[in-house]
């Protein structure tokens, strides 16, 4: 079994989508920044949608997720184009930045 840290780093490096269970919701996200903020491990993602009983319920947008709240994580084969450009980036102050999508 691959660690959560290794999955996130791989997904960012290879621009692969993640399927997460987070706060009782299944989500498909683009991982963008991964690091430590205020002493807590976090992942900045662009959420493409939530997986619900209805087909691909759209709930797009930026999310800053706390890693300890992840219930599961899987790297998908599907890729994304990378950075969403200056107009779509939110820059956060990181104590430590482990990985950032290019």
Secondary structure, DSSP 8 states (H G I E B T S, - for coil): ---HHHHHHHHHHHTEEEEEEETTEEEEEEEEEEEEETTEEEEEEEEEEEE-SSTTB---EEEEEEGGGEEEEEEEEEE--S---GGG------SEEEEE--
